[in-house]
């Protein structure tokens, strides 16, 4: 339990009473107090008396204590208030109610976060999801989006706090640290939320981390999870989005799994099958026989939807020059890029070659 949770409530109590309020743990150490000078003091006798108390309210050393007990009925903390009169007892009980509620909220939030993390990491049985969700008062069929934020270059422990600050509903949205570089963001959304809305949020997360922590990130997100049990699939899709984007969309920092297109299929193919495909497509010469200028021309031709006039304009070359280059490519590869079917095969072959190159550098 974070002592800062107690301290935030304690500070507010100081504003409504001139008494000193605080919290000590089961061993008697003062972990939170309106008087900072008392922090760290150890009241062993008070803790012992609290442990032996029947009703949980004890006066000792001109202070009134009330215990905070666990579900197993053992003393976890004790709230205290200066004074041993009836007014002190009332003040102590009032402080106990506020602090105990804060403790319950913190623990439930922590438990809910752990629960969500177990789901996305596949560390919980499907049947147990329903049981645990009911215990934690968790809506099972609310739509949720899962983002995977991967920090590049260097990482910062403050990233979780910064991302948490962007979440509007702290009880329904979760920012979970996965490892040193990866953070999962699970956000409850509405039925009207679109892919554009999710991409906008991802860019907001990216810009905030860049401006506040100077961290460069790549963010992937999967399809919307309509049920809790679908969170794991959405998280895996977010992982795939980053992995595939690293190969085929190197310029993108926000990648939607649903926009991966044919790259997603190629990424799942075994390398031997990819090599066979390339050897069958390029019977005359290997794709590696094409120089960089030729490959640049091909990519521009694809970018301009196989339009010769538009491509020549973008390349600042005469239309006949581009036609000559395309004829040269046809002689080298046997594929005429002006024909739609040939262009598709060539485009896929380029992507397969890019995929194989990424595998070689691992």
Secondary structure, 3 states (H helix, E strand, C coil): CCHHHHHHHHHHHHCCCCCCEEEEECCCEEEEECCHHHCCCECHHHHHHHHCCCCCEEEECCEEEEEEECCCCCEEEEEEEECCCHHHHHHHHHHHHHHHHHHHHHHHHHHHHHHHHHHHCCCCCHHHHHHHHHHCCCCCCCCEEEEEEEEECCCCCCHHHHHHHHCCCCCCCEEEECCCCEEEEEEECCCCCCHHHHHHHHHHHHHHHHHHHCCEEEEEECCCECCHHHHHHHHHHHHHHHHHHHHHCCCCCEEEHHHCCHHHHHHCCCHHHHHHHHHHHCCCCCHHHCCHHHHHHHHHHHHCCCCHHHHHHHHCCCHHHHHHHHHHHHHHHCCCCCCHHHHHHHHHHHHHHHHHHHHHCC
